[in-house]
């Protein structure tokens, strides 16, 4: 990625982080939890969601984080099963990223045949392309079953309560485990392969050639 692509890619990163956290808060709010609204997280303004250090880390080392949306399942008045409510909240973030990637691909397909100046077309193509890869990567990464990622919250729903209580004591070490996995050489190649695989599948659905 050259400097121009890197600069154009920043808004795509901001969107991926923002829509992910917004989706968590929106689903929680729809289930009756006003906590995200009280904390100003029901917005698409990236300033409300971005953790400065996490964002800089994401740009520099491709590993970062946003400010997690506060959620209180005890306030889920519109669903009796609180664990199911937390499952829906956890799924919302990655789902929003995958839907965003699909929309970027559709916009890229619409843009490709248009006869417009390259000074406008090229930056948009870069934005839509990187937006696709970044959102897919963000969605896949957050599905890893390691705390504090969404994948762990999803796993919690399917675990028996007895098993869940046993592994809860390891939650404080989740970030250390996550970092250890990330720095292992096989992780990057497997992760990139997964991003490419999902990207190719989505591109095939939309009917566009990304590679």
N, C-alpha and C positions, 0 to 999 in steps of 0.2 A: 504494500500500500504506500503510494507516494504521499507527499505533504498535502496536496489538494484533496485526495481521496480521504485522508485522515481527518481533515477539517470538515469535509462534507459528511463524514461518518459520525461526527459528534452528535448532531441532532437525532440521528437514528438510534444512537446509544441512549440519549435522553428519553426518546419515545419508548424504547423497550423497558427501561426502568420505571418510567412514569405509568404506562398503561398496566404494567404488572402490579404495582402497588395499588393503583386506583381500583383495579378489578377486585383485589382482596377486600378493600374497604367498601366497595359498592355492594358486593354480595353479602357481606356482614350486615351492612345497613338495611338491605332488603329483607334480611332475616329478623330484623328488629333491633339490632345493636346500633345505638347512636354514638358509640365511642369514636369510630372513624370520623364522623361529622364534627364532633366536639373538638377533635384534634386537627381539624382542617384538612383532612386527607381525601375528601370526596371532591377532588379537583384534578384537572389535567395539567395544572401548572407544575412543571418539574421542580421548581424551587421547594414546593411542599414535601417532595419525596426524596430529593437527592441528599445523600450523605457526602459531603465534600471529599473526605478522605477515600471513601469507597468508590466514588466516581473517578477520582484521579488514578486510583489503583487499577480500576477497570481499563482505563485508557492506556496506562503504561505497561501493565503486566497481564492484562486480559483476565484479571480476577478482581472483582469488586462487589459492592453491595449498595443497596439503598436503605433508607430508614424504614424499618418494618412498621406496618400499619398496626396500631393497637386494636385488639379485638377481645371482646368479653363474651364468651359463649353463654354465660348465665343470662345475658340480655336477649338471647335468641327467642323472641316471643312467637315467631311465626313457624317454628318447627319444634316438635317435641324432643326429637333425638338430637341432643347437643353435639354428640360425636359426628353425626351425619352433617350437621351444620358446619362444623370445623373442616370436614372433608370437602364440602362444597367451597368454602372459603379458600382452602389450600389449592384446590384444582383451578380456581378462577384465574390466578396469576399466570401459570403456564399456558392455560387455554387462551388468555388474552394475547399472549406473545405469538402463539401459533396462528391465531386468527389474523393478527397484524401482519405476519409473514405472508399469509395467503393473500391479503389485500394488497400488499406491496407488489406481489407477483402479478396480480390482476392489473394494477396500475402500470407496471412495467410492460405488460403485453399491450395495453392500450397505447402507451407512449411510443413504443418501438416503430410502428409504421408512420407516425405523424411527421409531416414535413414542417419542422420548426427549426429555428437557428440552433446550431450546435452549442452555442454559448449557454443556451437554456436547456437543451435536450440532454447534453452530456452530464451536467451536475445532477439532474433529476434521475437519470439512469443509474448513476453511482449511488445516489441516496436510496433508491428503491432496491437496488441489488444488495447493498450493505445492510439495509433495513431488514431484508429477508433473512440473511445469514445471522445477523445479530439477534433478531427475535427468536429464531429457531435455536440458536446456541443458548440464549438466556432461558428459554423454555425447557430445553433438555437438561441444562445444568441444575435448574431448580427442582427437577424431578428426582435428583439423586436422593436416596433414602438416608440422608445424614442430617442431623440437627445442625443448624436451625432451618434448613431448606424445606421447601414445600413437600418434597418427596417423603420426608420423614413424617410430616403431619398426615400425609395420605396413608402411609404405612400404619400409623397409629390406629386408624379406623379399623383396619383388618386384623389387628393383633388382639388376641384374648386379653382381657384386663389383667390377668395374672402375669402374663408375659410382658405386657406394657409396663407394669409397675417395676419389674425387674430391670428393664433397660433404661428406665427413667433416670437412674442414678448416673448413667453415662452421658446424659445430655450436656453437662458443662464442658465435656471434652470434645463435643461435636466439631467445633471450629478447628481444633488442633488436628483431629482425624481428617477433616476435609482438606486442610492445607497439606497434610502428609500425602494424601492421595493425589492431589493436584501436582505436586512436585515430582511424583514418580514418572519416569519417562514414558511408560505405556499409556498414561492417561491422555496426554495431548493427542496422540495418533488415534486412539479409540474415539475420543471426543470429536475430533475433526471428521472422522469417518461417519459418525452418527449425524453430524450436522449436514454433511454432503448427502448422505442417504435420504434424510428427511427432505432436504431441499430439492433433490431430484424427484422425489415422489410428489411433492407439492407442485413443482414445475410441470410434471407430466399431467397432473389433474387440471392445471390451468391451461396447458397447451403452449408452453414456452420453453425454449432451450436456454438454460442458464450456463452450461459448460461448453 
